[in-house]
Amino acid sequence: MSYLAVQTQIRHYAERLRTHFPLSMAGLLILLLALASLQGFGYQRMDLVVFALTVCALSIVLISSIMVITTGLIIRKRLRLALNSAQAPLKAEASYPNDTQFMIPGHSWLPMMTLEWRVVAPDAMHTRIRFNTDEDLLEETIVPEQRCLGGHITRLFTVRDVMGLCRFSWRMSQAAQIMILPKIGQLRALPLLRSMDAEDGIPDFRGAPQGDRMDIRRYAPGDSVRDIMWRVYARNRHLNVRLPEKSMFQSERTLAYLVSGPADEAAAGVARFAVAEGALGEPWLFSADGSSDVARTTASALPLIAGSRQPGRTLEFGLDAFLQQQGGQYSACIVFVPATKGSWTRSLLETLARFPGPFTIVIGIDGSTESSSPPHYWQRMLFSADKQASRSAAADLRELIALFGKVGTQVLVVDRQSGQCFDHRLKRV
């Protein structure tokens, strides 16, 4: 077992132990200080004032623990009966408040205690609880940070006293179809993304030389003397050669695939916008990591996008199987990828070398594409950590573009925050 796996497991056990331990950090500190003072001053020095204060502190902690645990057991029993029925399907969007329609009684009878909870599965989400005074209900609103897909919702309920000394926590799951989609941001339009196959049609520098001799470039060692344009050389003394035109044609269908990896939320948002707003043309086929299903409509593609991220799991790279299933070795595909390198990078490069394609790589980003050379020490002192992280992300982006450019793949960079598109030179499209 790797060190990272052991560390994750230890953190998981520590979190479970903290959940079941009834005392908070403040309550544990007061308990230890009271016991030490009672032993050192109350008994050994017979200080009656300290003895009385420590006994009062211990009594408060003990009574609070009993009340919190008893109240928690009562509320847990009532909630178990209320959560037996399945919740209505929930479709939400990341980074925005979403009402889940989950409501429970306000429990105004709680003696100097509060009830709170948060959603912890299928992913940890920021949970807001609003008290409806008109109906005496506690209403839930979630703000998910990233996309996810699940068949149940698990909540961590906590009852704590108003002084923050004790708490009682438990988890409860409820059957519900939940689909959190990545946010689109400021995207309003995308260039028409169409699969292109090599054939005599639209001129394109990425195609195979199958057309007429229409392309012209400077002479390079190894070029045939028969291809030299001697008449042009006689006029301007420049050696140029004429080569067969490299051309493409639009495929009858568009293949698109979403690759999951670190910081892939922007790529998922771009993929969602592309399938929902018709940027792939008609007809199209879509798939994503984490599923072997193929979608032909927007309704069937959205669950694949949401399910391409599973918290705590690394999904298997499935682009090869998708291409073999849909067209074999000569399939052309549009691939949505993250802007940060990961294990997927090597797998995708191997796929690009194995399949002639051609491919279009769409990189989703959040933020500026500006970058520069590595900052000096004085820049690291003056600039904030966010600016340094932005520089590092821009450097990673340029490195990815260079890697894909070496294999002759067209690259399109889409900024989800500004809605702008850039080419492989990071020039605005």
N, C-alpha and C positions, 0 to 999 in steps of 0.2 A: 504494500500500500504506500502511495506517495506521501510526501510531507504535506502537500496541499490537501489531500483527502483526509489525512489524520487531523489537520488543523480545522477543517470544515466539520468533521465529526465531533471534535471536542467542543467547538463553538455551538453545535446543535445541542449537545447534552447540557452545556452550561445554560443555554436559553431555556431548555425544558426544566432544569432544576430551578432557575430563577422564577419561572412561571409558577411552580408549585410551592415555592418557599413563601410563607405567609407574611414575613416581615420585609419592609422596604429597607433601603440603605440607612435612612434616618432612624427608623425603628430599631434596626439592629445595632446602630451606634449608641442610641440611648440605652438599650438593654445592656450592652457591654459596659458602658460607663456607670450605669446604676449598680450593676453587680460588683464592679471594681471598687466603687465608692463605699458600697455597703460592707464589703469585706475589709477594706483598708481603714475606713474611718468609723463606720457604724459599729462594727464588732470589736476591732482591735483597740481603737481609741475611745470607744463608747461616746461618740459624738451624737447626741440625740437629735440635733437639728438635721445633720446629714442622714441619719437613720430614717427620720420621718420623710425627708424629701425623696430618698431612694426608694422607700417602700411605696410612696405615692406614684413615682415614675414607673416602677414595675407593675403596679396595679393598673395604671392607665394602659400600658402596653398589653398586659394580659387581657383586660376587659375588651379592649379594641379588637384584639385577635379573635376572641370568642364571638363577638358581635359580627365581625366581618365574615368569618367562616360560616357562621350559622345563616346569616342573610344570604351569602353566596349560594349555599346549598339549596335554600328555598327558591331563590330566583332561577337557579339552574334547572330545578325540577319543573317550574312553570314554563320556562323557555323551551324545554325539551318537548313539551306537549304542543307548544305553539309552532315549532319548527318541523313538525312531522310532515306537514304538507309541502309539496314542491313549490318553489318560487317561480314566478313568471320569467320567461327568457329575458335576459338583459343584454342589450347591445349598446355599447358605450364607445367613447372616443378618448384616447389618452390625452393627458394634460388638461382636461376640462372637467368641471364638476358634473357629475351624472347622478341623478336621483334613481335609487335602486328600488323604490317602493317598499322597502323593508321598514316596518314600524312595530314598536312594542309599547306596552303601557309605560307611563312616565315613572311609576313607582315612587310617588310623592311621600309614601309612608316611611321611606328609609330613614332611620334615626342617625343623623349626622354622617351619612355615607353617600357616595355617588356611584353610579353605574355607567361604565363606558365600554366601548369595544372598538375593534378595528378588523378589517378584512386582511387575512394572512394567506389565503389560497383562493384561486390558483396562483395568485401573486400578491405580494405585500402591497397594499394600497393605502394612501392617505385617506382616512375616514373622518368625515365631519358628522357630528350628531347635533341635530337641532330639536329643541323642545317646542312642540306645538301646544301653546297654552289653551287654545280653543278646544282641542280634543283630548288634551292630557296624554300626548303620545310623543315618543322619541323617534324621530325620523332620520334615516341614514342617507348620506351623500358621499360618494367616493370620488377621488381624483387619482386615477391610475397614472403611473409614470410611463409605462410601456405596454405594448400590445400583449395579449395572451388569449388563450382559449381554454375552456374547462367545462366540465359537467356538474360541478358542485362549487359552493361557496363556503369557505371555512372562516369563522370569525373567532377572535380571541376576546372573550368577555372578562372584565375586571371590575370587582367591587372593592373600593378603598374608602378608608375613613377620611374625614375632612382634614385631619392633621397630617396625613400622609405617613402614618406609622405602619399600617398593616394593609394587606391586599389579599384578595382571593381571586384567582384566575382559572379559567377553563376554556377549552375549545369546543365548538359545536359546528357541525357541518349540515348544510341544507342542499338538497338536490336542486340544481338550477343550471340552465344552459347560459353561460356567460361568454360573451365575445367582445374583447376590447380591441378596437382597431387603431392603427397608428394615425396620428394627426396629419392632416394634409398641409397645414401651415398656410403660407401665402401663395401656394401654387395655383395658378389660374389658367395656364396653357403650357403645353409641351409640344415640341416638334413631333410630327407624325412618325412613330416608331414602327417601321415595317421590316420584315425579314427580307433579305436580298439574296438571290442565288446567282451563281456565275453563269452568264449566258450573254449573247449579243443583244444588248438593250441599252439601258441607261449607263453612260460613261461613269466609271468609278475606279479610283486608283487601287482599290482593294481586290478587284476581280482578277480572273485568269485572262491572259492575252489571247482572246479568241476572236477579236474583231478585226477591222481593217487597220492598215498602218496609218493611224491618225495621231498617235502620241509622239511628242518631240521632247528630247532632253539632250544635255551635253554629252559629248563623247566620253567614254570611260574605257580604260584598258580592258581588253577582252571583247569589246563590241566588234561585230563583223564590219569589214570595210564596205560591204555592199549596202549597209544601212546608212552610211554617211551621206548627208545632204551636201553634195559637192557644189552645187550652184550657190547655196547660201555661203559656203566657205569661200567661194570665189569673190563674193561681194564684201563680206565683213571679216574674213579670216577667222571665223569661229567654227569649230568642229561640232556639229549637231548630228544626231542620229534619229531616224524615224522608226518607231516601234509599233507593234500591233496594239490596237486599242484594248484597254482593259475595261470590260463592261459588265453590267449586272442587270437583273430584272427583278421586279417585285414579285415575291412569292404569293401564291394563291391564299396562303394562310400565314399568320404570324405566330411564331412560337416565343413564349416569354417565360422566364424562370427567375425566382427570387432566391438568392443565396443568403443564408443566415450566418451571423458571425458577431464579433464584438462591435458595438456601436452601429448596429444595423437598422436602427429605428427610422432614420431618414430614408434609407433605401426602401424600407417597407412602405413608408408614406408615399414615396414617388410611385411605387408599384400599384398601390391602392388608387392613386389618382389616375394612373394610366389605364387601368382596367375599367374604372368607373366613368371616366370622361371620354372614352373612345379614342385614346391616343395610340392604341394598337391597331386601329383599322378594323376591318371585318373580312373574314372570320379570324379568330385567334384562339390559341390554346395556352393555358397557363398552369404552372405548377410551382411548388416551393419545397424547400427542405423541410423535413418532418412529416411528409405525406407522399404517398405514391399516387394519389388521385390526380386527375386532370380536370381542370375547369374550362368550360366553354362560355359561361355567362358570368356576369358580375356577382350575382347572388351566390354562386358556387365558388367563386374565386376569393371572396372576402374571408371565409373561414380558413382557407389555406394560408392567407397572409397572416391572419391572427395566430394560427397554430404553428407558424414557422419559428416562433420563439416559445420555448418551454423552460421556465425558470429552473435553474439548477442542473440542466442537461445540455450536452453538446450534441446537436443534431448531425446526422450523417449526410454527407454531400451526395445529392441525388441527381445532379444534372446529367451525368452519363446515362443513367437508366432512362431518364426522360427523353433524351435525344434518340436513344436506340429504340424506344417504344414508338416514337412519333415519326421517325423518318430514316433512321439509320445513320450511317457515317457522314452523309452529305447534308445533314440538317443545318439550317441557319436559325439563329436564335438571338433574342434580346435578353441579356442577363442583367438583373438588378443586383448590385453588390454594395457592401459597406465601404466607407472611406478609410477604414483602419485594417491593416493587414492582420491575418490570422491563419489558422490551419486551412481555411478555405482557399487561400491565395495559391498555394502550391497545387491543390487539387484542381482549381480552375485553369491554371497554366497547363497542367497535364492534359486537361480536356481540350483546351485550345490547340495543343499540339497533336492530339489524337484525331480530332474532327476537323476537316478542312473548313467547315463553316460556310459562309462567313458569320462572324458574331459582332454584335453591338453591345458594348459594356456601358451600362448606365450606373454612375456612381452617385449615391445620394449623400448630401452633406447638410450640415446645420451651421451656417455661418459663412464668414468671408473666405474667399479663396486666396487672399493675399498671403504671401510668405516671403521670407528673406533668408539670408545666411544665418548660421547659428549665432545667438546673441552673445556679446561679450560679457565679462563678469560685471561691469558696471550697469549693463542693461538688465541683467538678472537681478541686480539689487534694486533698480528703480522700477522695473515693470512688475506688475502683479502676477500671481500664479496663473490667473485666467489667460493673460496675454501670452505667457510662455506656453501654456497648453495649446492655445490657438496656433502659435508658430509651429509646434510639434505636429499638430494635426495637418497643417498645410504642407509640411515637409512629407508626411506620410502620403498625402494625396498625390503630390508630384511624383513620389516614388512609385505609387501604383500606376499612374498614367504612363510612366516610363516603361514599367514592366509589360503592360498590355500593348504599348506602342511597338515594342521590339518584335512582337509576334504578328504585327500588321492588323491589329484589331481596332475598329473605330471606337472612340471613347466619347461619351457625353456626360458632363458633370451637371447635376441639378441641385441647386440650393433651395432647400425647403423653406428657409426663413424669408428669403427675399423673393422667391419665385423665379429667379433668373437661371438661365442655362448657359453653359460654357463648353467650348470644344476642348481638344486635347492640349491646346496651348493656353488654356484658361482665358480665352477671349470670349466675350459675351456673344451668344448666338442670337 
